[in-house]
Amino acid sequence: MDKNYLSKENFEKLYEVIKEHKDTKGPLMPVLHEAQKIFGCISLEVQKEISGKMSVPLSEIYGVVTFYSQFTLEPKGKYHIGVCLGTACYVRGSQAIIDKVTELTGVEIGKTSSDGRFSLEATRCIGACGLAPVLSVNDEVYGRLTANDIAGILEKY
């Protein structure tokens, strides 16, 4: 994975955010949210910087980042693919959808392709049960899918 997101400019933005929140009550969560926006993830390198600048143990930061699902440890791909594994989608074949996405992109659940193009997540109900099984690519939702539909969808991206 390309490490360009770890640019000097991004770290300078992070230091400004830390400076802004450091003396407020409960500063860690706002700093982590802003770090995620700046870097696209909260990698170990970013956690170490936050730990050092805020005097918060790295283990505490790691615990928060891995506990809350909105945080990610590695950058998401340009095209973030989510496949619903909620009950309706699962019983209608979403596992076959995931398997096909992995076969065609080489990306496993929770990972990002080496070129940074695709990332794949297994999601829970997205509220489109009537369209089960569903897959989303960024903000685009595709429903009533079969494994045979996946190649055509991915060609768009």
N, C-alpha and C positions, 0 to 999 in steps of 0.2 A: 504494500500500500504506500502510495506517495505521501511523504511527510511534509508537503508544502503548507499544510494547514498550521504547522508549528512555526510560522514565520515570526520574525522579530516584531513586525507590526501588530500581529495578533497578541503577542505577549505584552506589548505596551498597552494595548486596549485592556487586557486583563488587569494589569497593574493599576490602571485608572479606576476600574470597577472595584478592586480590592480597597483602594484608598477611599473611595466613596462610601463603602459599606463597613469598613473595618471597625469603626467606633460606634456602630449601631447595635441594637439588641438583636441577637440571632442572625448574624451576618452570613453564615455559611450558605444557606439555601439561595438567597438572592445572588450571591457570587457564583454558585454552581450553575444556576439558570443562565446567567449572563455568559459564563464561560462556555456553556453548551452552544449558545447562539454565536459566539465569536469563533470557536474552533470546530463546531459541528459534532463534537464529542468531548468527553472528559477523559482523555487518555491518561496513562500513568505519568507521563511527562508534565501534563497540565496539573494533575493532582499534586505532584511534588512541588510545583511552583506555588500553588495555593497554600499548601501546608507550610512551606517556608515563610511566605509573606504574611500569613495570618497566624502563625504559631499554633496551628491546629494539627494534631497528630495525623499522619498519613493514613493510619488505620481507621480513624474516624471518618475521614473524607471518603475513603474507599468503601466503607460500610454504608454511607449515605448514598453514594453513586450506584452501588450495586443493589441497594434495597428498593429504590424508586425506579419504576419502569420508564419514566420519561427521560432518564439519563442513559447515555450509551458510552461504552469504553472505546469504541472505534468509530471512525467517520462513516456516515451512511453514504451509499452510492448516489450518483446523480439521479438515478431512477430507483426509488425505494419501493420495493415490491412487498406487499403484505397479503398473506393468504389467511383467510378466516378459518379458525379451527373450532369455532363455536359449534354447539350441538347440531343445529340444522345443516350447517355447511359440512361438518364432518361426516354425518350420516349420508350426505349426498355426494361424497367423494372428494373432499378437499385434500385428503392425503395424496391422492393421485395427481392433483394440481401441483402440490409442493414438489412431489417427485419429478414431475415434468419440468418445472422451473429449474430445479437443481440440475437435471440432466442437460438442459439447453444452455444454462448460464455458467454452470460449474460452481454456483454459490450455494452454500449450505445455510440453514436457518441460523440467524444471528451473525452472519458474516457478510463481508463486502468483497466483491471481485477485485483481483489484483490491479485491474486498470481503473478502479473507482467508479465504474459505470453502473453496476447493480448491487443492491443489498437486498437481503431477503429476511423477512420476519414472519413468524407465525403469530397471528393476532387472535384476539377473542372477538366476540360478537361486535360487528360494526353497524348493526341495526338494519341490515338488508336481508333478513332471513328468507323473505319471499323470493329472493334472487339466488338462493343458495345453489351451489357453492360460489363464493365471490372471491375476487382477487382485486387488489387496488395497486395502481402504479402512480405514485405521488398522489394527486387528488382525483385521479380518474378511477372509477369503479366499474368492474366487468362482472356480470352475473350470469347464472345458469350455464356454467362452464363445464366442459369436459377436458380431459388431458389433450385432446386433439385441437382445442382452441388456442392453446398456449403459444405455440410457435408463431401464429399470426399476430397475436397481441404483442409479443416481444419484438417482432420485426419493426413495429412502429418506433421502437426506442433504440 
